[in-house]
Structures are given as structure tokens and as C-alpha cells.
């Protein structure tokens, strides 16, 4: 095995070419600029450009991060969903300050957003839950988010049981499923030459 230092230093990064970015043509709000960059990522074939890293803080003040899918952007509010009983859900309940990061290496761009997160309530959570695929709803209904998995077969069995429940009752939901909105207070858009 190679020395990790040598291995890591031998890997290419920011190798371009990258699309240009004119700082004189900035839109009024971070939400508008994000949507411009998102569309550019989609046009350039970036895989899962809506994948984002959500960073929260636990009860001891340690940062925690995981990858989620962006659900919507309205003005400067970014939406995502999760179980309120998951680690991130509990952390947001204790401390609603969070950060979201997008990184599109193909474009040499990253976006960092910070702000306050609010739970949008039961109706919004239910609506988001019912828009998810059957597979995604079944996984959420298992209630295993952020919990240690002892055996993979347990999860497979649980997901299969939840799919059966959904086939019997397509409108089944869980009150633990929440739609969250982060109101951006600080935004940092970093094009290729600054990263």
C-alpha cells in the first residue's frame, strides 16, 4: 500500500477546464445564484447535483455531517426532509443552526450556506413523505435512520414488511417525517479559482 501522504498528493484536483463565472453578473439573492449554478450543473451532467451535505451540532458541541437531497428552493429558503427521531432531527431540535454544502468537482464549484432551520409542521411533513418513492417511504417507515445496523438482513426484512404495509395503505405516513426549511443568513459561492 502506498504512503497515504504520497497517494493523496498524487491525485489530481481542480483539473478543469471549468465554466467561467462573471462576478459582475450576480443576481440579487443567494437563492437565485444557487438556481443558476444548479442548472449549470445539470446541463453539464453533474451526477446528483441536488445532493448536499447538512452539518449540525450535537449536544456536546461536536459538528456532525451527512449527505441529504435538496427538496426545494424558494427565495433564500432551502428545503430538505428527514425523520425527527434521526440524529440530525434531534440535533436540529436542540440547536436549529446548521450549514449546507454543495460541491460539484466537475465544475470546480462549491456553495456553503448557513442559517436557521425550522420544522415546517405536520402537513408539510406528510406531503413530502407521500411524494417519496415507495422504496424511500418503506425505508423511512422502518425507523432505523441513524441507528446501528446489526445485520443487513434485518433492514431488508423490515423494508419488505413496510412495502407490504404501503401496498395495503398507499397513504400511510409517519408523524416523525418532517420537512425542514433553512433560511439562509450567510452564503458563500466559491468558483474554481478560489477553492
C-alpha positions in Angstrom: 0.0 0.0 0.0 1.2 3.5 -0.8 2.1 6.0 1.8 -1.2 7.9 2.3 0.5 11.3 2.0 2.1 10.4 -1.3 -1.1 8.8 -2.6 -3.2 11.8 -1.7 -0.7 14.3 -3.1 -0.6 12.4 -6.4 -4.3 12.7 -7.0 -5.5 15.4 -9.4 -7.7 18.2 -8.1 -9.3 21.2 -9.7 -8.0 20.0 -13.1 -10.6 21.8 -15.2 -11.3 23.3 -17.7 -14.2 24.9 -15.8 -17.0 27.2 -16.9 -16.3 30.8 -16.5 -18.0 32.9 -13.8 -18.6 36.6 -14.2 -18.8 38.2 -10.7 -20.2 41.4 -12.4 -23.4 39.5 -13.3 -24.5 38.4 -9.8 -28.3 38.1 -9.2 -29.9 39.8 -6.2 -30.2 36.8 -3.9 -28.3 33.7 -2.9 -31.3 31.6 -3.9 -31.2 33.0 -7.5 -27.5 32.4 -7.8 -27.8 28.8 -6.5 -30.5 28.0 -9.1 -28.3 29.4 -11.8 -25.4 27.2 -10.7 -27.7 24.2 -10.2 -29.0 24.5 -13.8 -25.4 24.7 -15.0 -24.5 21.6 -13.0 -27.5 19.8 -14.6 -26.6 21.0 -18.1 -23.0 19.7 -17.6 -24.2 16.3 -16.4 -23.1 16.5 -12.8 -24.5 13.4 -11.1 -26.9 14.1 -8.2 -26.4 17.8 -8.2 -29.1 18.1 -5.6 -27.1 16.1 -3.1 -26.0 18.3 -0.2 -24.0 17.9 3.0 -26.0 19.0 6.0 -23.9 20.0 9.0 -25.4 20.2 12.5 -24.0 20.2 16.0 -24.7 17.6 18.7 -25.4 18.2 22.4 -21.7 18.3 23.2 -20.9 20.9 20.6 -19.3 18.5 18.1 -20.1 19.0 14.4 -21.9 16.3 12.6 -22.4 16.0 8.8 -24.3 13.7 6.4 -25.5 13.8 2.8 -29.2 14.5 2.0 -31.2 15.5 -1.0 -32.4 19.1 -1.6 -36.1 19.2 -1.9 -36.9 22.7 -3.0 -35.6 26.3 -3.1 -37.9 29.2 -2.6 -36.3 32.6 -2.5 -33.5 32.1 0.1 -35.0 29.2 1.8 -33.7 25.7 1.2 -35.8 22.6 1.9 -34.8 19.1 3.0 -36.6 16.3 4.8 -35.7 13.7 7.5 -37.1 11.8 10.4 -37.4 14.0 13.6 -36.1 10.9 15.5 -32.9 10.7 13.5 -29.7 12.0 14.9 -29.9 15.1 12.7 -33.6 15.6 13.6 -32.7 15.5 17.3 -29.7 17.8 16.8 -31.9 20.4 14.9 -34.5 20.3 17.7 -31.8 21.2 20.2 -29.9 23.7 18.0 -31.6 24.8 14.8 -28.4 26.5 13.4 -27.0 24.5 10.5 -24.9 24.6 7.4 -25.5 23.1 3.9 -22.7 22.5 1.4 -22.8 21.6 -2.2 -19.7 20.5 -4.1 -19.6 19.9 -7.9 -16.0 18.9 -8.7 -16.8 18.7 -12.4 -17.5 22.4 -12.4 -14.9 23.3 -9.7 -17.6 25.0 -7.6 -18.9 24.8 -4.1 -21.6 26.5 -2.2 -21.7 27.0 1.5 -24.9 28.2 3.2 -25.5 28.8 6.9 -28.7 29.7 8.6 -31.6 28.7 10.9 -33.6 25.6 10.3 -37.3 25.3 11.1 -39.6 22.4 11.0 -42.5 23.1 8.6 -45.1 21.1 10.6 -47.2 18.0 10.2 -48.9 18.9 7.0 -45.7 19.7 5.1 -44.0 16.6 6.5 -46.9 14.4 5.4 -47.0 15.9 1.9 -43.3 15.4 1.5 -43.5 11.8 2.7 -46.2 10.9 0.3 -44.2 12.3 -2.6 -41.3 10.0 -1.9 -40.9 6.7 -3.8 -42.3 3.5 -2.3 -38.8 2.3 -1.6 -37.9 5.6 0.2 -41.1 5.6 2.2 -40.5 1.9 3.2 -37.0 2.7 4.4 -38.3 5.7 6.4 -41.1 3.7 8.0 -38.6 1.2 9.4 -37.5 3.9 11.8 -33.8 2.9 11.5 -32.3 6.2 10.5 -29.1 6.9 12.3 -29.4 3.6 14.3 -26.7 1.0 14.3 -27.4 -1.9 11.9 -26.5 -5.2 13.4 -27.3 -7.3 10.3 -28.2 -6.2 6.8 -30.9 -8.9 6.6 -32.8 -7.1 9.4 -33.1 -4.0 7.3 -34.1 -5.9 4.2 -36.8 -7.8 6.2 -38.1 -4.6 7.7 -38.2 -2.7 4.4 -40.1 -5.6 2.8 -42.7 -5.5 5.6 -43.1 -1.8 5.2 -43.6 -2.2 1.4 -46.4 -4.6 2.2 -48.0 -2.0 4.5 -47.7 0.6 1.8 -49.3 -1.7 -0.8 -52.3 -2.2 1.6 -52.5 1.5 2.5 -50.8 3.8 0.0 -51.5 6.9 2.1 -49.7 5.6 5.2 -47.4 8.2 6.8 -45.4 8.8 9.9 -45.6 11.8 12.1 -41.8 11.6 12.6 -41.2 12.6 8.9 -40.5 16.3 8.8 -39.9 18.8 6.0 -37.3 21.3 7.2 -36.5 24.8 5.8 -33.2 26.5 6.2 -33.4 30.3 5.9 -30.1 31.4 4.6 -28.3 34.0 6.6 -24.9 33.6 5.1 -23.9 32.3 1.6 -20.5 31.6 0.1 -20.3 30.8 -3.6 -16.8 29.6 -4.5 -15.9 29.3 -8.2 -13.0 27.1 -9.4 -10.1 29.5 -9.0 -10.7 30.2 -5.3 -11.3 26.7 -3.8 
